[in-house]
Amino acid sequence: MKISQEKRLLEWLQSGKGIDPLTAWTELGIYRLSARIFDAKEHGANIRKTSKVVFNRYGEKFTVAWYTL
């Protein structure tokens, strides 16, 4: 049985870990994280969004979404 992206996301968050878009892609195979967050919230999940600063390989600073339960 194939597990849905939303279920993988919720299991990740329920384990106490936060997630950003790059982690969602590399660890869970979720390319459109914000869409899966929206779906999970529609189904009652209490997901919080904050910001996280990251640096790319060139040392450039970016702010990305950081989601937790």
Phi and psi restraints in degrees (value plus and minus 20) as a CYANA .aco file:
   2 LYS   PHI    -105.4   -65.4
   2 LYS   PSI     110.1   150.1
   3 ILE   PHI    -107.4   -67.4
   3 ILE   PSI     119.3   159.3
   4 SER   PHI     -95.2   -55.2
   4 SER   PSI     137.8   177.8
   5 GLN   PHI     -81.7   -41.7
   5 GLN   PSI     -59.1   -19.1
   6 GLU   PHI     -82.0   -42.0
   6 GLU   PSI     -62.6   -22.6
   7 LYS   PHI     -85.8   -45.8
   7 LYS   PSI     -62.7   -22.7
   8 ARG   PHI     -79.1   -39.1
   8 ARG   PSI     -63.6   -23.6
   9 LEU   PHI     -81.1   -41.1
   9 LEU   PSI     -68.2   -28.2
  10 LEU   PHI     -83.9   -43.9
  10 LEU   PSI     -59.0   -19.0
  11 GLU   PHI     -82.8   -42.8
  11 GLU   PSI     -60.7   -20.7
  12 TRP   PHI     -80.2   -40.2
  12 TRP   PSI     -70.3   -30.3
  13 LEU   PHI     -87.0   -47.0
  13 LEU   PSI     -58.2   -18.2
  14 GLN   PHI     -87.4   -47.4
  14 GLN   PSI     -39.5     0.5
  15 SER   PHI     -99.0   -59.0
  15 SER   PSI     -20.8    19.2
  16 GLY   PHI      77.5   117.5
  16 GLY   PSI     -18.4    21.6
  17 LYS   PHI    -113.6   -73.6
  17 LYS   PSI     128.9   168.9
  18 GLY   PHI    -112.7   -72.7
  18 GLY   PSI     151.2   191.2
  19 ILE   PHI    -167.5  -127.5
  19 ILE   PSI     124.2   164.2
  20 ASP   PHI    -141.9  -101.9
  20 ASP   PSI     150.8   190.8
  21 PRO   PHI     -77.7   -37.7
  21 PRO   PSI     -59.7   -19.7
  22 LEU   PHI     -86.7   -46.7
  22 LEU   PSI     -62.3   -22.3
  23 THR   PHI     -84.5   -44.5
  23 THR   PSI     -60.1   -20.1
  24 ALA   PHI     -78.9   -38.9
  24 ALA   PSI     -61.2   -21.2
  25 TRP   PHI     -90.7   -50.7
  25 TRP   PSI     -68.9   -28.9
  26 THR   PHI     -95.9   -55.9
  26 THR   PSI     -55.1   -15.1
  27 GLU   PHI    -115.8   -75.8
  27 GLU   PSI     -52.6   -12.6
  28 LEU   PHI    -137.2   -97.2
  28 LEU   PSI     -25.0    15.0
  29 GLY   PHI      50.6    90.6
  29 GLY   PSI       4.4    44.4
  30 ILE   PHI    -122.3   -82.3
  30 ILE   PSI      92.9   132.9
  31 TYR   PHI    -104.8   -64.8
  31 TYR   PSI     -59.8   -19.8
  32 ARG   PHI    -125.3   -85.3
  32 ARG   PSI      54.4    94.4
  33 LEU   PHI     -77.4   -37.4
  33 LEU   PSI     -65.2   -25.2
  34 SER   PHI     -80.7   -40.7
  34 SER   PSI     -52.9   -12.9
  35 ALA   PHI     -88.3   -48.3
  35 ALA   PSI     -60.2   -20.2
  36 ARG   PHI     -89.9   -49.9
  36 ARG   PSI     -55.1   -15.1
  37 ILE   PHI     -81.9   -41.9
  37 ILE   PSI     -65.1   -25.1
  38 PHE   PHI     -78.1   -38.1
  38 PHE   PSI     -67.7   -27.7
  39 ASP   PHI     -79.3   -39.3
  39 ASP   PSI     -65.8   -25.8
  40 ALA   PHI     -82.8   -42.8
  40 ALA   PSI     -60.4   -20.4
  41 LYS   PHI     -85.3   -45.3
  41 LYS   PSI     -58.4   -18.4
  42 GLU   PHI     -81.3   -41.3
  42 GLU   PSI     -49.1    -9.1
  43 HIS   PHI    -113.8   -73.8
  43 HIS   PSI      -7.1    32.9
  44 GLY   PHI      81.3   121.3
  44 GLY   PSI     -20.8    19.2
  45 ALA   PHI     -90.5   -50.5
  45 ALA   PSI     118.8   158.8
  46 ASN   PHI    -118.3   -78.3
  46 ASN   PSI      56.2    96.2
  47 ILE   PHI    -115.7   -75.7
  47 ILE   PSI     111.5   151.5
  48 ARG   PHI    -122.6   -82.6
  48 ARG   PSI     124.8   164.8
  49 LYS   PHI    -138.3   -98.3
  49 LYS   PSI     109.4   149.4
  50 THR   PHI    -150.9  -110.9
  50 THR   PSI    -191.0  -151.0
  51 SER   PHI    -134.5   -94.5
  51 SER   PSI     132.9   172.9
  52 LYS   PHI    -158.1  -118.1
  52 LYS   PSI     115.1   155.1
  53 VAL   PHI    -110.9   -70.9
  53 VAL   PSI     111.1   151.1
  54 VAL   PHI    -151.6  -111.6
  54 VAL   PSI     142.7   182.7
  55 PHE   PHI    -142.4  -102.4
  55 PHE   PSI     120.3   160.3
  56 ASN   PHI    -106.2   -66.2
  56 ASN   PSI    -198.3  -158.3
  57 ARG   PHI     -85.2   -45.2
  57 ARG   PSI     -34.3     5.7
  58 TYR   PHI    -118.4   -78.4
  58 TYR   PSI     -14.2    25.8
  59 GLY   PHI      61.5   101.5
  59 GLY   PSI     -11.3    28.7
  60 GLU   PHI    -100.3   -60.3
  60 GLU   PSI     118.8   158.8
  61 LYS   PHI    -113.1   -73.1
  61 LYS   PSI     116.4   156.4
  62 PHE   PHI    -156.3  -116.3
  62 PHE   PSI     134.6   174.6
  63 THR   PHI    -129.9   -89.9
  63 THR   PSI     108.7   148.7
  64 VAL   PHI    -144.7  -104.7
  64 VAL   PSI     144.0   184.0
  65 ALA   PHI     -92.4   -52.4
  65 ALA   PSI     122.9   162.9
  66 TRP   PHI    -150.3  -110.3
  66 TRP   PSI      98.9   138.9
  67 TYR   PHI    -129.9   -89.9
  67 TYR   PSI     118.5   158.5
  68 THR   PHI    -162.3  -122.3
  68 THR   PSI     146.7   186.7
